[in-house]
Amino acid sequence: MTQTLDHSLHPRHIVMISIGGIIGAGFFIGASGPISMAGPGVIVTYAFSGLLTIFESLMLRDIALNSVEPGSFIMSLRSILGRSLGFIAGWTYWIIWVVTLAIEVIGASDLIREWIHIPFTLIELIVLSIVTGANLVSVRNYGEVEYWLSIIKIMALVSFILISLGSLFLGIHAMENMHSASGFLPNGLTALFAAAPTVVYSMSGSEVATIAALESGDPRGNASRLSRVVALSVTSLYFFSIVALLSLVSWDKIMPGQSPFLYALNIIHMPFASTVMTIIILTSMLSTLNSGIYATSRITFEMAEVGDALASFKKLDVRNNLPVRAILLCSLGTLLVAILAIISPNLVFAFLASASGAMIILHYGLITTARVILSKKNLWKAWVTFILLLVVIVSMVIIPSARYELVAGILAFFIVGVAEKITRARRKKWCAFSR
């Protein structure tokens, strides 16, 4: 009898696995970058990026409803756009996640070494082993673990918003911080566009719902419904958290690379703020790692099923129907990228990190193109999405720091495309030899 993936995840698991993959250090710490760049006007950037995220979720919903190909959005792209683009989309998505996971491992290990004084590399191995182990239990148990990890993150953001509102009512005036002496746009309008790629990247991940839905009782229905729920939830949490944050503190006091939320809590003299926020950030990182390994391993499993990855990665464990080899491959990839961050931080790792942000934008372009090809109904949503994407791409071309990211992303797509041509040629040669 042919083995298949388990189908024991419930909608609440799918939503939380998706949110777990989105809300991580990229927001709790990374938000300081866009704020320092754009000032109070960054709320416009978050609103714009949230709108793009919501429209992309609509593209994913339409694809899930209309695609004849079962599977995640990667398999749908392969069916609609062709094998070559499907191969490129799958492996670049794999690279995006592995790089993201490596960054989260490094960040989590950096926090832990403040408490445990052992070699940094050993901490990285322990962190990666823990989240890999969580992915090697039954998918239902994994879903429960990720559900509660994500709940902690959501409760933290909601609590922060409520605490901020309470502080404002006690006398801290929002208008004083939103309209400081330097104005709402202290660095000009272009700064809003310069911050857009980073914010869009931090909001990406609603497509994970189409992956997790494969292990539920209603894959197509859950994929179409829950990707939109995830996008709306994340957009709302991000937007209102940033508004609350900038209402509490002056933007020019926020330092890039440091948690602006921790700074805000210290400003209002919240007891044990440092310890609590450190635990929340660490939980967020572990949650993102958990969801990322899950999503990446399932994409690897799917690609192996259609011949875009080695056939051995489609093998499932006989006890719990888990793609164990695919999970271990993703963990190994994460470890290798983390090692590259040590031995080649300014060359290989810098290229991979820069390319990842741009590849998300390029992926969005592929998803929207597939939606246009698949169905001619309500095409206005697709054209709006294209316009929003064009704004981001133009901003990346104009802004020097983002221009390198765009070039790196295009180059990464090209390299994976060349790999696809080589593997296809070798596959044909082997088939001919076999005859």
N, C-alpha and C positions, 0 to 999 in steps of 0.2 A: 504494500500500500504506500502511495506517495505521501511523504510528510509535507505539512504546511505549517506556516506560522500559527502560533496560538491566537485565539480570538476572545480573550478574557478581559480586555480593557473596556472600561465604561466611558461614556462621554466626559465625566468629570476628570478621569485620568488623562484623557487626550488633551483637554484644555490645559491642565496643569503641566503636562509634559511639554507642551508647546510654549507656555509662558515661562516655564523653567529654562528653556533654551534661549529665551530672549533677555529676561531681566537678570543681568549679572554685573560684573565689575564695570562693564562698558557703560552702565548707567550710574551706579552708586559712586564710582570714582571718575569714570570717563566724562560725565556731564560737566566737569570742571573745565575741560578743554573748550567746548563750544561756548560756554558762558564767558570765559575769559576772552574769547575771540569776538563775540558779537554783543556782549553786554546784555541789558534787559531785553533788547530786541530779539534775543534768542528764543523767546516764547513764540515768535512768529515762525522761526525755523522749525520748532517742535510741532507747531500746528500744521505747517506745510508738510513735514515729513510724516506726520500722522495721517494726513489726507492721502498721501501717496501709499502708505501702508494699507489703509482701508481699501483703496481702489485696487491694489494688488491682490488683496484677499478676495475681492469680487471677481477678479480674473481667475483665481484659483478655484473659487466656487463654481463658476461657469464651466471651467475645464472638467472639474470633478463630475458635474451633472451631465455633460455632453460627450465626454471621451468614451470611446468604445474599449479602450485599453485599460484593464484592471491594474491597480497599483498606485504608487505615489505620483506626485506631479512630475518627477523625472521620467517615469515610464510614459506618462501622457505626452511629455515633450518629445520623447523618442518616437512615439507613434505618429504625432502630428508633423514634426519638423524633420524627421528622418533619422536614420541610424547614426550618422556622423555627428550631427548636432546633439543627439541624445547622449552619445558617448562623451562629448565635450561638456555638456551640462552636468552629467553625473559625476565626472571626475573633478571638475572645477568646484562643484558643490562639496565634494569630499575634501578637497584641499582647503576650502574656506573654513569648514568645520574643524579640521585638524589644526589649522593655525589658531583659530579661536580657542580651541581646547588647550593648546600649548600655552597661550597667553594666560588663560584662567589657572592652569596648573602653576605657572610661575608666580602669579599674583597670590594664590592661596598659600603657596609654600613660603612666600615672603612674609605673610601675616603670621603663619604658624611658627616661624623661626624666632619670633619675638617671645614666644612662650617655651619652645623646646629648642635647646641649644645642641643640635646635631648637624652634620653636614647638609648643606642646602640640597644637593642632588639626592640624598637619601630621603629628605622630606618630600621631594617631588615624586620619588618612586612610591612612597607610602600613600600619598594622596591619590596618585593614579591607580594604585592597586585597590584602594577602597572603592573608588567609583566603578572600576572594572568589575570588582566583585559584586557590587550592587546590580550590575547589568547581567551578571551570570546566574542570578537567581531566577525564579519563574517570572514571567512578564507581569503577572498579576501583582506579585509582591513588589516588583520594581515599580509598577504604577503607583502603588500605595506609598512607597518611600518618596517618590518624586512629588506626589500629591501634597504631602505634608511639608516638604522642603519649599515648594512653591507657595503654599499657604503662608509660611513664615514671611516670605518676601512681600507678598501682597499686603499682609497685615502690617508690615513695617512701613510700607508706603502710605497706606490709608491712615495709620497712626500718625505719621509725620504730617500729613495734610491736616488732620484734626488738631494736632498740637500747635501747628502753625496758625490755624484759625483762632484757637484759644488765646495764643500769644498776641495776635493782632487785636483781638477784642480787649486785651488788657493794656493796650496802649502803644504797641508798635504799629506805625502807620504804613500801609502798603505803598501809598503814593510817594512817600519820601525816598524809598529805595528804588521804585520803578522809574522815578523821574529824578535822578540824581543830578548833580551839577553838570555832568558830562552829557546828559540827555538820554533819551530812549535808545538812540543809535549812536553810541559814543565813537564807534569805529567805522561808521558809514554803512550804507546799504549793502555794499559788496561783502561786508563781514557776515551778513545773514546767509548769503550764498556760500561763502567759504566754509561755514559751519555745517552746511546741509549734508555733505557726504558722510561726516562722522555721525550725525544724528540719525540719518537713514540707516546706516549700518547698525547702530545700537538698537533700532526698532525691528530689524529684520528677524524672521524666524516663524512667522505665522504659517509658513508652508509645512512646518513640522507636523501640523494637525493632519495633513494628508498622508503623512508617513505613519503616525501613530494609529490613525484610523484603520490601517490594514489589519491590526490585531484586535479589532472590535467586532461586534456582532453585525454592524451595518457599515462597512467600509465607505461605500460611495456616499451614503446619506450623512454620515458623521464628518467626512472630509468636506463636503459642501457646506454644511451648517457651521461647523466649529472653527474653521479657519477665519471666518468673519467675526465670530465671537471673540477669538483670541486677539485679532487686530484691533477691534473696538476697545477691549479691556486694556491692552497695553498702551494704546494711544491715550486713553483717558487717564490712566495712572501716571504716565510720563508727563503729560501736559499739566495736570493739576499739581503734581509734585514740583515741577519747575516753577510754576506760578507762585506756589506757597514758599518755595525756597527764596526766590528773588524778592518776595514781599518781606521776608524776615531779615535778609542781609544785603549789604551793598555788593554788587557784582564784582567791583574792583578789589574786594578783599578775598575773593576766592582764588586760590592758587592752582594752576594746572597740575594734575597728578595726585591731588589730595581730594578726599571726599568732601564735597560741598555740604552734604547732609550732616556730617559730623561737625563741621564748622558751625553750621546753623544751630545745631543742638547745644553746642558749647556757648554760643552767643546768648541763648535764652537760659543758660545755666541748668540744663537738664541733668539730673543726677545720673552718674555712671554712663554718661553719653558715649565716652570713648570705648568702653568695654562692650556696651550693647551694640553700637554701630559696627565694631570690629567683628562681633559674632554674626551679625546680619550679613555683612559683606562676605564673610567666609562661607556662610550658608548659601548665599547667592552664587558664589563661585562653584561650590560643590554641586549645586542644583544644575547650573549650566553645564558642568562637566558630565553629570549624569544624563541629562537630556541629549547632549551633543553626541556622546558615544552611542546612545540608543539610536538616534536619527541616522548617524553616519553608518553604523553597522547594518541597518535595514536597507539603506541605499546600496551598500556594497553587496548585500544578499540579492537584491533585485538585479543589479548589474550582472552578477554572476549567472543568474537565471537566464539572461538573454545573451550571454556571451561577451559582455563588455568588461568582465573581470574573470579571473581564474575560476573554473568550475568548482574547485574545492571550497570556495567561500559560500556556496549555496547549500552546503551540507548542514543539516540541523541536528542538534543533540537529541538523541532518542528519548530522553527522560522528560524534557520540558520544551521541546520544539524551539530552542533558541539557536540562532546562527553564531555559535561559539567562536568559530574561526574568524568570522567577519568582525566580531567584537574585539577579539585579540589583535586583529590587524589595525583597527582604528586606534586602539591603545598604543600599539607599537609606533604608529605614525605620529601620534601626539608626543610620545617620548622622543622620537627622532627630531621633531621640530623644536622641542624644548632644549635638546642638546645643541641644535644649531644656534639657538639664541645665546648659548654660552660661547661656542667656538667661532661663530661667524655672525655676530650681532648686527654689524653694519653693512653686510653684503647679502648673504642668502636669506637670513631671517628678516632683514629689513625689506627685501624685495617681496617675500611672501606676505608679510604683514601689510605692506602697501597695496599689493595686488588684491588682497581679500576684499577690501572695501569696494573697489571698482568692480570686482567680479559679481558682487551682489547686485549692483546696478545693471550690469550686463545680463544677469539672470532674470531680473525683472523685465528687461526688454524681450528676452526669449519667451517668457510666460505670456506677456501681452500679445506678442506676435502669434503665438499658438492659439490664443483666445480668438483673435481676428480670423484666423484660418478655419478654426473649428466651427464657429457659428457667426452668422451675419445679424443675429438679433441683438438689439440694444448696443450697437457698436459705439455709441457716444461714450460709454464708460471706458472702452479701450482707447479712444482718441484722447480723452481727458488724461488717462494714465500715461499715454505717450508724451503728452505736453508736459506733465509733471516730471517725467523722466528726462525730457529734453532740457528742462530748466536745470536739473542737477548736473547733467553732462556738460552743458555750456558753462556752468559755474566751475566745474572741474577743469575745463579748458582755460578759463580766464585766470583762475587763482593758481599761482606758480606751485605752491606746496601740494595742491590737489592734482595738478597736471601730471606729476610724476606717478601718482597713484593710478590715474587713468591709463597711462602708457604701460605701467606694470601689469594692470589687469588685462589689457588687450594682448600684451605679450604672453601672459600666462595662458589665455585662451588659445593663442596661436601654437604654443608649445604642446598643449594637450591635443590640439588638432593634428599636429605632425605625428604625435604618438599614436593617434587613431589610425592614420594612414599607414604607418609602419606595421602596427599590429594586424590590420586588415590584410595587408600584402602577405605577411607571414602566415596568416591563417589560410589564405587561398593557396599559398605554396604548399602548406602541409596537407591540405585536403587533396590537392592534385597528386602529391607524392603518395598519399594513402591509397589512392585508386590503383 
